[in-house]
Structure formats: C-alpha cells, structure tokens
Amino acid sequence: MKIKDNYILKKIAGSYVVVPVRTRTVDFSGIIKLSESGAFLWKLLEKESDREELIARLLDEYEVDEPKASADVDRFVDKLREADLLE
C-alpha cells in the first residue's frame, strides 16, 4: 500500500493535516486532520508498507497491544481507501 502522489502531510499549529497539491486539488477539496499515530502511519505509507509492517511499527512506537494496533491499522487504511488516497 502506498499514498497516492500529490498529497502532503503538514504540521500546522500542532496539528497534522493532509492537503492535496498540483492536480489533486481538482479531485479533492478539503483537508484531512490526523492524530499523531495517524501521521506516523501516513509517513510509512508515503514510502509503501504492507499491513504487517504498519502493525509492527505501531507496536514498536506506541504502548499498545497487537489486537488494538491491528484494529487501528485496519480502520486507518479503510478510511484512506474510502477517501481514495491509496494506490
């Protein structure tokens, strides 16, 4: 899985937001606000990652158990797919 081109993650006033750039501004209007862990996963997906890697990295970075990390990754990826942000 990988984030589509022409979306960037910015930290603005302490909040993480995703904004479209270049040609994506036509396809997508608005801003997506992410939590710190959502921004962490986003950065991994900018370079391409599979589900197992996302879960493993989340477990390494945060104090969370495997079932919670797995559910969080699935929910995050589902939201990205719904917004058509993944290749």
RAPENOR-V667904 format. One record per residue. N is the residue number from 1. RES is the residue in three letters. PHI is phi in whole degrees, -180 to 180 (none if undefined). D_LAST is the distance of its C-alpha to the last C-alpha in Angstrom with 2 decimals. Layout:
((N | RES | PHI | D_LAST) (N | RES | PHI | D_LAST))
//
This chain:
((1 | MET | none | 6.46) (2 | LYS | -152 | 5.55) (3 | ILE | -68 | 6.06) (4 | LYS | -62 | 5.33) (5 | ASP | -62 | 8.65) (6 | ASN | 72 | 11.80) (7 | TYR | -125 | 11.92) (8 | ILE | -127 | 14.69) (9 | LEU | -101 | 16.53) (10 | LYS | -127 | 20.27) (11 | LYS | -107 | 23.28) (12 | ILE | -124 | 25.74) (13 | ALA | 51 | 29.11) (14 | GLY | 83 | 28.03) (15 | SER | -114 | 24.94) (16 | TYR | -92 | 21.27) (17 | VAL | -134 | 19.36) (18 | VAL | -107 | 15.98) (19 | VAL | -128 | 16.59) (20 | PRO | -80 | 14.88) (21 | VAL | -133 | 16.24) (22 | ARG | 52 | 17.02) (23 | THR | -69 | 15.50) (24 | ARG | -70 | 13.48) (25 | THR | -64 | 16.98) (26 | VAL | -75 | 17.60) (27 | ASP | -80 | 14.69) (28 | PHE | -139 | 15.20) (29 | SER | -118 | 18.64) (30 | GLY | 123 | 19.61) (31 | ILE | -137 | 18.92) (32 | ILE | -108 | 17.44) (33 | LYS | -97 | 19.94) (34 | LEU | -119 | 19.14) (35 | SER | -75 | 21.72) (36 | GLU | -60 | 22.45) (37 | SER | -70 | 20.73) (38 | GLY | -64 | 17.63) (39 | ALA | -65 | 17.67) (40 | PHE | -59 | 18.26) (41 | LEU | -66 | 15.18) (42 | TRP | -56 | 13.07) (43 | LYS | -61 | 14.63) (44 | LEU | -67 | 13.79) (45 | LEU | -77 | 10.05) (46 | GLU | -65 | 10.42) (47 | LYS | -102 | 11.57) (48 | GLU | 85 | 9.49) (49 | SER | -150 | 11.47) (50 | ASP | -99 | 12.18) (51 | ARG | -57 | 14.06) (52 | GLU | -62 | 17.40) (53 | GLU | -67 | 16.96) (54 | LEU | -60 | 16.01) (55 | ILE | -65 | 19.10) (56 | ALA | -60 | 21.29) (57 | ARG | -68 | 20.61) (58 | LEU | -64 | 21.25) (59 | LEU | -64 | 24.45) (60 | ASP | -70 | 25.51) (61 | GLU | -87 | 25.04) (62 | TYR | -124 | 26.42) (63 | GLU | -84 | 29.36) (64 | VAL | -147 | 27.72) (65 | ASP | -86 | 28.21) (66 | GLU | -62 | 25.74) (67 | PRO | -61 | 25.67) (68 | LYS | -68 | 25.02) (69 | ALA | -61 | 22.26) (70 | SER | -62 | 20.59) (71 | ALA | -64 | 20.98) (72 | ASP | -65 | 19.75) (73 | VAL | -63 | 16.51) (74 | ASP | -60 | 15.96) (75 | ARG | -65 | 16.91) (76 | PHE | -64 | 14.72) (77 | VAL | -64 | 11.49) (78 | ASP | -60 | 12.80) (79 | LYS | -66 | 13.42) (80 | LEU | -66 | 10.02) (81 | ARG | -66 | 8.77) (82 | GLU | -59 | 11.96) (83 | ALA | -86 | 11.38) (84 | ASP | 58 | 8.04) (85 | LEU | -104 | 6.86) (86 | LEU | -107 | 3.79) (87 | GLU | -77 | 0.00))
//
